[in-house]
Amino acid sequence: MDDLYREYLLDHYKNPKNFGEIKNPDIHKHDNNPLCGDDIEIFAKIDGKKGKEEKISEIKFKGHGCVICMASASILMDEIEGKKLKDIQKMQTEDMLKLLGIELTPARIKCMMLPLKALQKGMIDYEAGK
Amino acid sequence: MRIDFPILNKKDGLIYLDNAATTQKPQIVIDTIKDYYENHNSNSGRSVYKLSENATRMLTDARKIFARFINTESQNVLFTKNATESINLIANSLERTFLFDKEDNVVVTEIEHHSNFLPWQQLCKRTTAQFRVAKYNIKKQDVEEISKYVDENTKIVAFTAMSNVTGLLIDVKEQILKIRKKNRNVIILIDVTQYVAHNELNVNDWGADFVVFSAHKIYGTTGVGIIYAKTKFIEQMEPFLYGGGMISSVSIGRSEWAESPEKFEAGTIDNAGIIASAEAIKYVQKNFREYMVIEEKLKEYALKRLKTIKGLEIIGHNKKNYGPVISFKINGIHPHDLATICDRHNVCIRSGHHCAQPFMKRLNVPATSRASISFYNTTSDIDGLIDAITDAKKILRVK
Protein backbone atom coordinates (compact mmCIF):
# COMPACT_ATOMS: atom_id res chain seq x y z
CA MET A 1 0.00 0.00 0.00
CA ASP A 2 2.89 2.37 0.51
CA ASP A 3 6.60 2.46 -0.08
CA LEU A 4 7.41 3.37 3.52
CA TYR A 5 6.96 -0.20 4.62
CA ARG A 6 8.56 -1.93 1.64
CA GLU A 7 9.75 -5.49 2.01
CA TYR A 8 13.45 -4.66 2.12
CA LEU A 9 12.98 -2.05 4.84
CA LEU A 10 10.94 -4.50 6.86
CA ASP A 11 13.67 -7.12 6.36
CA HIS A 12 16.23 -4.72 7.76
CA TYR A 13 13.88 -3.97 10.66
CA LYS A 14 13.20 -7.59 11.48
CA ASN A 15 16.73 -8.85 10.87
CA PRO A 16 19.02 -5.85 11.21
CA LYS A 17 22.55 -6.18 9.96
CA ASN A 18 25.44 -5.37 12.29
CA PHE A 19 23.21 -5.65 15.34
CA GLY A 20 25.21 -6.16 18.52
CA GLU A 21 28.16 -4.79 20.45
CA ILE A 22 31.92 -4.40 19.94
CA LYS A 23 34.29 -4.80 22.85
CA ASN A 24 36.70 -1.87 23.44
CA PRO A 25 35.30 0.29 20.65
CA ASP A 26 37.02 3.47 19.47
CA ILE A 27 33.63 5.11 19.06
CA HIS A 28 30.80 4.49 21.46
CA LYS A 29 27.76 6.77 21.32
CA HIS A 30 24.32 6.51 22.85
CA ASP A 31 21.60 8.78 21.50
CA ASN A 32 17.82 8.94 21.46
CA ASN A 33 14.87 10.68 19.99
CA PRO A 34 12.93 11.80 23.06
CA LEU A 35 9.80 12.60 21.09
CA CYS A 36 9.17 9.08 19.90
CA GLY A 37 11.41 7.00 22.12
CA ASP A 38 13.81 5.75 19.44
CA ASP A 39 17.02 4.78 21.18
CA ILE A 40 20.33 3.74 19.67
CA GLU A 41 23.83 2.82 20.81
CA ILE A 42 26.65 2.72 18.27
CA PHE A 43 30.01 0.93 18.57
CA ALA A 44 32.79 1.30 16.01
CA LYS A 45 36.44 0.39 15.47
CA ILE A 46 38.69 2.76 13.52
CA ASP A 47 41.47 1.77 11.19
CA GLY A 48 44.10 3.64 9.16
CA LYS A 49 46.48 6.52 9.64
CA LYS A 50 45.33 9.09 12.18
CA GLY A 51 43.67 12.01 10.43
CA LYS A 52 42.12 12.16 6.98
CA GLU A 53 42.63 8.51 6.11
CA GLU A 54 40.90 7.02 9.14
CA LYS A 55 38.20 4.52 8.26
CA ILE A 56 35.47 2.59 10.01
CA SER A 57 36.75 -0.97 10.15
CA GLU A 58 33.91 -2.47 12.10
CA ILE A 59 30.57 -1.08 13.27
CA LYS A 60 27.63 -2.40 15.26
CA PHE A 61 24.53 -0.98 16.90
CA LYS A 62 22.00 -1.81 19.57
CA GLY A 63 18.68 -0.20 20.33
CA HIS A 64 14.99 -0.08 19.75
CA GLY A 65 12.80 2.11 17.63
CA CYS A 66 10.40 2.29 14.74
CA VAL A 67 10.85 0.63 11.36
CA ILE A 68 12.37 3.77 9.84
CA CYS A 69 14.94 4.24 12.60
CA MET A 70 15.99 0.61 12.83
CA ALA A 71 16.09 0.02 9.07
CA SER A 72 18.02 3.27 8.68
CA ALA A 73 20.61 2.05 11.23
CA SER A 74 20.93 -1.34 9.58
CA ILE A 75 21.32 0.11 6.07
CA LEU A 76 23.71 2.80 7.24
CA MET A 77 25.98 0.35 9.07
CA ASP A 78 26.05 -1.86 6.01
CA GLU A 79 26.95 1.08 3.78
CA ILE A 80 29.69 2.74 5.76
CA GLU A 81 31.89 -0.12 6.86
CA GLY A 82 35.27 0.67 5.31
CA LYS A 83 34.35 4.31 4.59
CA LYS A 84 36.50 7.25 5.64
CA LEU A 85 35.41 9.24 8.69
CA LYS A 86 35.67 12.53 6.82
CA ASP A 87 33.22 11.26 4.18
CA ILE A 88 30.76 10.00 6.78
CA GLN A 89 30.89 13.34 8.57
CA LYS A 90 29.71 15.01 5.33
CA MET A 91 26.61 12.81 4.98
CA GLN A 92 23.24 14.60 5.22
CA THR A 93 19.50 13.98 5.10
CA GLU A 94 19.46 13.65 1.30
CA ASP A 95 22.14 10.95 1.43
CA MET A 96 20.09 8.94 3.90
CA LEU A 97 16.87 9.36 1.89
CA LYS A 98 18.75 8.10 -1.15
CA LEU A 99 20.17 5.13 0.77
CA LEU A 100 16.73 4.14 2.06
CA GLY A 101 15.04 4.94 -1.25
CA ILE A 102 11.98 6.54 0.33
CA GLU A 103 10.32 9.86 0.92
CA LEU A 104 9.54 10.96 4.45
CA THR A 105 7.55 13.61 6.29
CA PRO A 106 9.55 15.93 8.59
CA ALA A 107 8.52 14.07 11.75
CA ARG A 108 9.78 10.78 10.36
CA ILE A 109 13.02 12.28 9.00
CA LYS A 110 14.10 12.58 12.64
CA CYS A 111 13.63 8.81 13.03
CA MET A 112 15.74 8.14 9.94
CA MET A 113 18.50 10.56 10.93
CA LEU A 114 19.03 9.32 14.50
CA PRO A 115 21.62 6.60 13.65
CA LEU A 116 23.70 8.88 11.39
CA LYS A 117 23.52 11.79 13.86
CA ALA A 118 24.59 9.51 16.71
CA LEU A 119 27.54 8.21 14.69
CA GLN A 120 28.58 11.72 13.65
CA LYS A 121 28.47 12.87 17.28
CA GLY A 122 30.49 9.81 18.26
CA MET A 123 33.10 10.67 15.63
CA ILE A 124 33.38 14.22 16.96
CA ASP A 125 33.92 12.82 20.47
CA TYR A 126 36.54 10.45 19.06
CA GLU A 127 38.40 13.22 17.26
CA ALA A 128 38.28 15.37 20.39
CA GLY A 129 39.98 12.47 22.16
CA LYS A 130 37.11 11.83 24.54
CA MET B 1 -23.03 17.51 17.58
CA ARG B 2 -20.71 16.18 14.89
CA ILE B 3 -22.47 18.33 12.32
CA ASP B 4 -21.34 21.42 14.27
CA PHE B 5 -17.65 20.67 13.61
CA PRO B 6 -16.72 21.65 10.03
CA ILE B 7 -13.41 19.77 9.99
CA LEU B 8 -15.22 16.48 10.72
CA ASN B 9 -17.71 16.95 7.91
CA LYS B 10 -15.43 17.22 4.95
CA LYS B 11 -15.36 14.55 2.27
CA ASP B 12 -12.04 13.10 3.42
CA GLY B 13 -13.79 11.39 6.34
CA LEU B 14 -11.31 12.40 9.01
CA ILE B 15 -11.28 10.12 12.06
CA TYR B 16 -9.95 12.35 14.80
CA LEU B 17 -8.92 10.46 17.94
CA ASP B 18 -6.32 12.85 19.33
CA ASN B 19 -8.68 14.92 21.46
CA ALA B 20 -6.33 14.81 24.44
CA ALA B 21 -3.87 16.85 22.36
CA THR B 22 -6.46 19.35 21.20
CA THR B 23 -10.14 19.26 20.38
CA GLN B 24 -11.77 20.35 17.13
CA LYS B 25 -13.73 23.59 17.06
CA PRO B 26 -17.48 23.99 16.56
CA GLN B 27 -18.79 26.44 13.96
CA ILE B 28 -19.83 28.94 16.63
CA VAL B 29 -16.20 29.30 17.80
CA ILE B 30 -14.94 29.84 14.25
CA ASP B 31 -17.76 32.30 13.53
CA THR B 32 -17.12 34.25 16.72
CA ILE B 33 -13.47 34.82 15.81
CA LYS B 34 -14.47 36.07 12.37
CA ASP B 35 -17.20 38.27 13.84
CA TYR B 36 -14.82 39.71 16.45
CA TYR B 37 -12.25 40.79 13.89
CA GLU B 38 -14.87 42.00 11.42
CA ASN B 39 -16.98 43.96 13.88
CA HIS B 40 -15.45 44.41 17.32
CA ASN B 41 -11.65 44.42 17.12
CA SER B 42 -9.97 46.90 19.44
CA ASN B 43 -7.79 46.72 22.53
CA SER B 44 -9.90 45.94 25.57
CA GLY B 45 -9.51 47.94 28.77
CA ARG B 46 -7.37 50.63 27.18
CA SER B 47 -9.51 53.25 25.47
CA VAL B 48 -12.70 55.26 25.97
CA TYR B 49 -14.22 54.99 22.52
CA LYS B 50 -17.25 52.75 21.95
CA LEU B 51 -15.44 50.04 20.02
CA SER B 52 -12.93 49.47 22.80
CA GLU B 53 -15.54 49.67 25.51
CA ASN B 54 -17.56 47.05 23.68
CA ALA B 55 -14.52 44.77 23.39
CA THR B 56 -13.95 45.23 27.13
CA ARG B 57 -17.55 44.29 27.85
CA MET B 58 -17.24 41.18 25.67
CA LEU B 59 -14.11 40.16 27.59
CA THR B 60 -15.90 40.73 30.91
CA ASP B 61 -18.80 38.57 29.74
CA ALA B 62 -16.40 35.84 28.63
CA ARG B 63 -14.72 35.84 32.04
CA LYS B 64 -18.14 35.46 33.65
CA ILE B 65 -18.91 32.45 31.44
CA PHE B 66 -15.67 30.71 32.41
CA ALA B 67 -16.25 31.55 36.08
CA ARG B 68 -19.77 30.09 36.08
CA PHE B 69 -18.58 27.00 34.25
CA ILE B 70 -16.22 26.08 37.09
CA ASN B 71 -18.54 27.50 39.77
CA THR B 72 -16.62 30.55 40.91
CA GLU B 73 -16.69 34.34 40.57
CA SER B 74 -15.19 36.43 37.75
CA GLN B 75 -12.60 38.00 40.04
CA ASN B 76 -11.13 34.54 40.65
CA VAL B 77 -10.52 33.88 36.95
CA LEU B 78 -7.29 34.93 35.20
CA PHE B 79 -6.41 34.49 31.54
CA THR B 80 -3.03 33.31 30.28
CA LYS B 81 -1.97 31.82 26.96
CA ASN B 82 -2.27 28.15 28.00
CA ALA B 83 -2.21 25.82 31.03
CA THR B 84 1.58 25.71 30.84
CA GLU B 85 1.79 29.47 31.26
CA SER B 86 -0.85 29.28 34.00
CA ILE B 87 1.32 26.94 36.06
CA ASN B 88 4.50 28.90 35.33
CA LEU B 89 2.73 32.08 36.42
CA ILE B 90 1.60 30.53 39.68
CA ALA B 91 4.98 28.93 40.43
CA ASN B 92 6.89 32.15 39.75
CA SER B 93 4.41 34.41 41.52
CA LEU B 94 4.40 32.19 44.61
CA GLU B 95 8.18 32.15 44.62
CA ARG B 96 8.25 35.97 44.50
CA THR B 97 5.66 36.24 47.25
CA PHE B 98 6.64 33.63 49.81
CA LEU B 99 10.05 32.55 51.01
CA PHE B 100 11.17 29.05 50.09
CA ASP B 101 14.28 27.45 51.55
CA LYS B 102 15.86 24.04 51.96
CA GLU B 103 13.55 23.16 54.85
CA ASP B 104 10.54 23.40 52.55
CA ASN B 105 9.25 20.89 50.06
CA VAL B 106 6.97 20.78 47.02
CA VAL B 107 5.02 17.63 46.10
CA VAL B 108 3.90 16.54 42.63
CA THR B 109 3.14 13.09 41.19
CA GLU B 110 4.91 10.86 38.72
CA ILE B 111 2.00 10.98 36.26
CA GLU B 112 2.14 14.74 35.70
CA HIS B 113 2.44 16.28 32.28
CA HIS B 114 5.80 18.06 32.05
CA SER B 115 3.92 21.36 32.35
CA ASN B 116 2.94 20.49 35.93
CA PHE B 117 6.33 18.96 36.73
CA LEU B 118 9.05 21.25 35.39
CA PRO B 119 7.86 24.57 36.89
CA TRP B 120 7.98 22.96 40.37
CA GLN B 121 11.21 21.07 39.76
CA GLN B 122 12.84 24.33 38.68
CA LEU B 123 11.33 26.32 41.56
CA CYS B 124 12.90 23.79 43.94
CA LYS B 125 16.21 24.02 42.13
CA ARG B 126 16.27 27.81 42.43
CA THR B 127 15.13 27.95 46.05
CA THR B 128 16.87 24.74 47.34
CA ALA B 129 13.46 23.44 48.45
CA GLN B 130 13.00 19.67 48.30
CA PHE B 131 11.19 18.29 45.22
CA ARG B 132 9.05 15.28 46.13
CA VAL B 133 7.36 13.05 43.56
CA ALA B 134 4.50 10.75 44.60
CA LYS B 135 5.03 7.41 42.87
CA TYR B 136 2.74 5.59 40.49
CA ASN B 137 2.15 2.04 41.69
CA ILE B 138 2.39 -0.29 38.70
CA LYS B 139 0.55 -3.15 40.39
CA LYS B 140 -2.39 -1.07 41.59
CA GLN B 141 -2.20 1.07 38.45
CA ASP B 142 -2.79 4.11 40.59
CA VAL B 143 -0.88 6.99 42.16
CA GLU B 144 0.21 6.37 45.72
CA GLU B 145 -1.48 8.35 48.47
CA ILE B 146 -0.24 11.90 47.83
CA SER B 147 -0.65 12.88 51.48
CA LYS B 148 2.07 10.32 52.36
CA TYR B 149 4.56 12.77 50.86
CA VAL B 150 3.16 15.77 52.74
CA ASP B 151 4.51 16.99 56.07
CA GLU B 152 4.56 20.23 58.07
CA ASN B 153 7.22 21.64 55.73
CA THR B 154 5.22 21.08 52.54
CA LYS B 155 4.52 24.41 50.87
CA ILE B 156 2.85 23.33 47.64
CA VAL B 157 1.14 20.22 46.28
CA ALA B 158 0.39 20.15 42.54
CA PHE B 159 -1.30 17.27 40.76
CA THR B 160 -3.48 16.42 37.80
CA ALA B 161 -7.12 15.40 38.05
CA MET B 162 -6.79 13.15 34.99
CA SER B 163 -3.73 11.64 33.33
CA ASN B 164 -3.11 12.72 29.75
CA VAL B 165 -1.38 9.36 29.15
CA THR B 166 -3.79 6.74 30.50
CA GLY B 167 -6.93 8.71 31.37
CA LEU B 168 -6.59 7.77 35.07
CA LEU B 169 -8.86 9.95 37.21
CA ILE B 170 -7.69 11.07 40.64
CA ASP B 171 -10.25 11.57 43.41
CA VAL B 172 -9.28 15.21 43.89
CA LYS B 173 -11.67 15.97 46.75
CA GLU B 174 -10.53 13.00 48.79
CA GLN B 175 -6.84 13.71 48.14
CA ILE B 176 -7.24 17.37 49.15
CA LEU B 177 -8.99 16.38 52.39
CA LYS B 178 -6.16 13.99 53.27
CA ILE B 179 -3.47 16.52 52.35
CA ARG B 180 -5.12 19.26 54.41
CA LYS B 181 -5.44 16.90 57.37
CA LYS B 182 -1.66 16.60 57.43
CA ASN B 183 -0.96 20.26 56.76
CA ARG B 184 -3.81 22.72 56.45
CA ASN B 185 -1.59 25.54 55.17
CA VAL B 186 -0.34 23.76 52.09
CA ILE B 187 -1.09 25.47 48.77
CA ILE B 188 -2.82 23.07 46.37
CA LEU B 189 -2.92 23.33 42.58
CA ILE B 190 -5.02 21.02 40.42
CA ASP B 191 -4.29 20.64 36.70
CA VAL B 192 -7.64 19.93 35.02
CA THR B 193 -6.40 20.31 31.45
CA GLN B 194 -7.50 16.76 30.56
CA TYR B 195 -10.31 16.55 33.10
CA VAL B 196 -12.26 19.64 32.16
CA ALA B 197 -13.69 18.41 28.83
CA HIS B 198 -15.05 15.20 30.35
CA ASN B 199 -16.19 16.04 33.88
CA GLU B 200 -18.26 18.69 35.62
CA LEU B 201 -16.08 20.94 37.70
CA ASN B 202 -16.84 22.71 40.97
CA VAL B 203 -13.71 24.40 42.29
CA ASN B 204 -15.46 25.45 45.51
CA ASP B 205 -16.37 21.88 46.31
CA TRP B 206 -12.74 20.78 45.90
CA GLY B 207 -11.26 23.57 47.98
CA ALA B 208 -8.09 23.79 45.88
CA ASP B 209 -6.17 27.07 45.88
CA PHE B 210 -5.50 26.99 42.14
CA VAL B 211 -7.09 25.17 39.21
CA VAL B 212 -5.69 25.51 35.69
CA PHE B 213 -6.57 24.44 32.15
CA SER B 214 -6.31 25.39 28.47
CA ALA B 215 -9.37 26.40 26.45
CA HIS B 216 -8.26 24.51 23.33
CA LYS B 217 -8.80 21.16 25.08
CA ILE B 218 -12.46 22.03 25.57
CA TYR B 219 -13.39 23.14 22.04
CA GLY B 220 -12.01 26.67 22.46
CA THR B 221 -9.14 28.28 20.58
CA THR B 222 -5.43 27.83 21.13
CA GLY B 223 -3.73 30.70 22.96
CA VAL B 224 -6.11 30.81 25.92
CA GLY B 225 -5.22 29.48 29.36
CA ILE B 226 -7.31 29.78 32.50
CA ILE B 227 -6.39 30.13 36.16
CA TYR B 228 -8.82 29.82 39.01
CA ALA B 229 -7.19 31.28 42.11
CA LYS B 230 -8.55 31.77 45.61
CA THR B 231 -9.09 35.43 46.47
CA LYS B 232 -6.30 35.61 49.06
CA PHE B 233 -3.72 34.59 46.42
CA ILE B 234 -5.17 37.00 43.86
CA GLU B 235 -4.68 39.73 46.44
CA GLN B 236 -1.32 38.67 47.89
CA MET B 237 0.60 37.30 44.94
CA GLU B 238 3.25 39.25 43.11
CA PRO B 239 2.75 39.43 39.33
CA PHE B 240 4.67 37.15 36.97
CA LEU B 241 4.80 39.17 33.74
CA TYR B 242 5.49 42.90 33.79
CA GLY B 243 4.38 45.34 31.12
CA GLY B 244 1.41 47.14 29.62
CA GLY B 245 -1.98 47.17 31.28
CA MET B 246 -0.90 45.71 34.62
CA ILE B 247 0.15 48.83 36.52
CA SER B 248 -1.47 51.64 38.46
CA SER B 249 1.63 53.86 38.33
CA VAL B 250 5.17 53.63 37.01
CA SER B 251 8.11 55.86 37.86
CA ILE B 252 11.85 55.37 37.52
CA GLY B 253 12.29 54.32 41.11
CA ARG B 254 9.23 52.15 41.70
CA SER B 255 5.93 50.94 40.30
CA GLU B 256 2.54 50.02 41.68
CA TRP B 257 0.44 47.22 40.28
CA ALA B 258 -3.12 47.39 39.06
CA GLU B 259 -5.84 45.37 40.73
CA SER B 260 -6.44 41.82 39.57
CA PRO B 261 -7.10 40.51 36.96
CA GLU B 262 -5.03 43.19 35.15
CA LYS B 263 -2.12 42.69 37.57
CA PHE B 264 -1.64 39.18 36.19
CA GLU B 265 -2.54 39.84 32.56
CA ALA B 266 0.31 42.01 31.28
CA GLY B 267 0.32 42.87 27.59
CA THR B 268 -2.56 42.55 25.16
CA ILE B 269 -4.32 39.28 25.80
CA ASP B 270 -6.03 37.14 23.15
CA ASN B 271 -9.41 38.89 23.22
CA ALA B 272 -10.78 37.14 20.15
CA GLY B 273 -9.65 33.74 21.42
CA ILE B 274 -11.06 34.27 24.90
CA ILE B 275 -14.42 35.49 23.60
CA ALA B 276 -14.63 32.62 21.08
CA SER B 277 -13.56 30.11 23.74
CA ALA B 278 -16.35 31.34 26.01
CA GLU B 279 -18.73 30.44 23.16
CA ALA B 280 -17.19 26.94 23.20
CA ILE B 281 -17.96 26.70 26.91
CA LYS B 282 -21.56 27.79 26.32
CA TYR B 283 -21.76 25.24 23.51
CA VAL B 284 -20.66 22.24 25.61
CA GLN B 285 -22.53 23.36 28.70
CA LYS B 286 -25.84 22.97 26.91
CA ASN B 287 -25.56 19.19 26.73
CA PHE B 288 -22.59 18.43 28.97
CA ARG B 289 -24.10 15.49 30.88
CA GLU B 290 -25.31 13.91 27.68
CA TYR B 291 -21.81 14.26 26.20
CA MET B 292 -20.29 12.61 29.26
CA VAL B 293 -22.57 9.60 28.79
CA ILE B 294 -21.69 9.37 25.08
CA GLU B 295 -17.96 9.51 25.83
CA GLU B 296 -18.24 6.84 28.52
CA LYS B 297 -20.08 4.53 26.09
CA LEU B 298 -17.53 5.17 23.33
CA LYS B 299 -14.69 4.48 25.75
CA GLU B 300 -16.24 1.15 26.76
CA TYR B 301 -16.76 0.26 23.10
CA ALA B 302 -13.17 1.16 22.22
CA LEU B 303 -11.80 -0.87 25.15
CA LYS B 304 -13.92 -3.87 24.15
CA ARG B 305 -12.75 -3.74 20.55
CA LEU B 306 -9.08 -3.04 21.34
CA LYS B 307 -9.02 -6.01 23.71
CA THR B 308 -9.86 -8.34 20.83
CA ILE B 309 -6.56 -7.50 19.08
CA LYS B 310 -3.89 -10.10 19.73
CA GLY B 311 -0.70 -8.70 21.23
CA LEU B 312 -2.32 -5.39 22.22
CA GLU B 313 -1.97 -4.31 25.82
CA ILE B 314 -4.02 -1.46 27.28
CA ILE B 315 -2.27 0.58 29.96
CA GLY B 316 -4.51 1.04 32.99
CA HIS B 317 -8.31 0.97 32.63
CA ASN B 318 -8.40 -1.84 35.18
CA LYS B 319 -11.09 0.05 37.09
CA LYS B 320 -13.89 2.46 36.28
CA ASN B 321 -12.04 5.62 37.30
CA TYR B 322 -10.74 6.45 33.85
CA GLY B 323 -11.63 9.15 31.36
CA PRO B 324 -11.89 8.54 27.61
CA VAL B 325 -8.13 8.49 26.97
CA ILE B 326 -6.62 5.10 26.12
CA SER B 327 -2.91 4.35 25.84
CA PHE B 328 -1.85 0.98 24.49
CA LYS B 329 1.09 -0.90 23.05
CA ILE B 330 1.25 -3.70 20.51
CA ASN B 331 3.92 -6.38 20.48
CA GLY B 332 6.27 -5.87 17.56
CA ILE B 333 4.88 -2.51 16.45
CA HIS B 334 6.50 0.77 17.39
CA PRO B 335 3.88 3.46 18.20
CA HIS B 336 5.31 5.72 15.51
CA ASP B 337 4.81 3.10 12.82
CA LEU B 338 1.28 2.49 14.03
CA ALA B 339 0.49 6.22 13.94
CA THR B 340 1.92 6.50 10.43
CA ILE B 341 -0.16 3.59 9.14
CA CYS B 342 -3.26 4.90 10.95
CA ASP B 343 -2.68 8.20 9.15
CA ARG B 344 -2.90 6.34 5.82
CA HIS B 345 -6.42 5.42 6.94
CA ASN B 346 -7.05 9.06 7.87
CA VAL B 347 -7.12 8.07 11.56
CA CYS B 348 -5.35 10.56 13.85
CA ILE B 349 -3.87 9.00 16.98
CA ARG B 350 -0.93 10.13 19.07
CA SER B 351 2.31 8.26 19.49
CA GLY B 352 5.19 9.11 21.78
CA HIS B 353 5.84 9.97 25.41
CA HIS B 354 2.94 12.45 25.69
CA CYS B 355 5.13 14.97 27.55
CA ALA B 356 5.13 12.70 30.59
CA GLN B 357 8.57 11.10 30.64
CA PRO B 358 8.68 10.29 34.39
CA PHE B 359 5.39 8.37 33.96
CA MET B 360 6.69 6.57 30.85
CA LYS B 361 9.81 5.53 32.76
CA ARG B 362 7.68 4.11 35.56
CA LEU B 363 5.55 2.24 33.00
CA ASN B 364 8.83 1.05 31.47
CA VAL B 365 7.85 1.99 27.92
CA PRO B 366 9.66 4.44 25.63
CA ALA B 367 6.41 5.41 23.95
CA THR B 368 2.76 4.43 23.66
CA SER B 369 -0.03 4.84 21.15
CA ARG B 370 -2.92 6.90 22.45
CA ALA B 371 -6.50 7.21 21.25
CA SER B 372 -8.56 9.89 22.99
CA ILE B 373 -12.26 10.32 22.53
CA SER B 374 -14.71 13.22 22.33
CA PHE B 375 -18.49 13.16 22.23
CA TYR B 376 -18.34 13.93 18.49
CA ASN B 377 -16.65 10.61 17.78
CA THR B 378 -18.74 7.63 16.77
CA THR B 379 -18.49 3.86 17.03
CA SER B 380 -17.57 3.86 13.36
CA ASP B 381 -14.54 6.07 14.23
CA ILE B 382 -13.48 3.35 16.65
CA ASP B 383 -14.08 0.70 13.99
CA GLY B 384 -11.84 2.75 11.67
CA LEU B 385 -9.10 2.67 14.27
CA ILE B 386 -9.44 -1.09 14.68
CA ASP B 387 -9.25 -1.57 10.89
CA ALA B 388 -6.11 0.60 10.76
CA ILE B 389 -4.46 -1.40 13.56
CA THR B 390 -5.34 -4.66 11.80
CA ASP B 391 -3.81 -3.30 8.61
CA ALA B 392 -0.67 -2.18 10.47
CA LYS B 393 -0.23 -5.70 11.80
CA LYS B 394 -0.56 -7.05 8.28
CA ILE B 395 1.89 -4.55 6.75
CA LEU B 396 4.43 -5.04 9.51
CA ARG B 397 3.94 -8.81 9.43
CA VAL B 398 2.99 -9.06 13.08
CA LYS B 399 0.78 -12.00 14.06
Interface residues (C-beta under 8 A of the other chain):
Chain A: M1 D2 L4 Y5 L10 K14 P34 L35 C36 G37 D38 D39 H64 G65 C66 V67 I68 R108 C111
Chain B: H334 P335 H336 D337 T340 I341 R344 S351 G352 H353 Q357 M360 V365 P366 A367 D391 I395 L396 R397
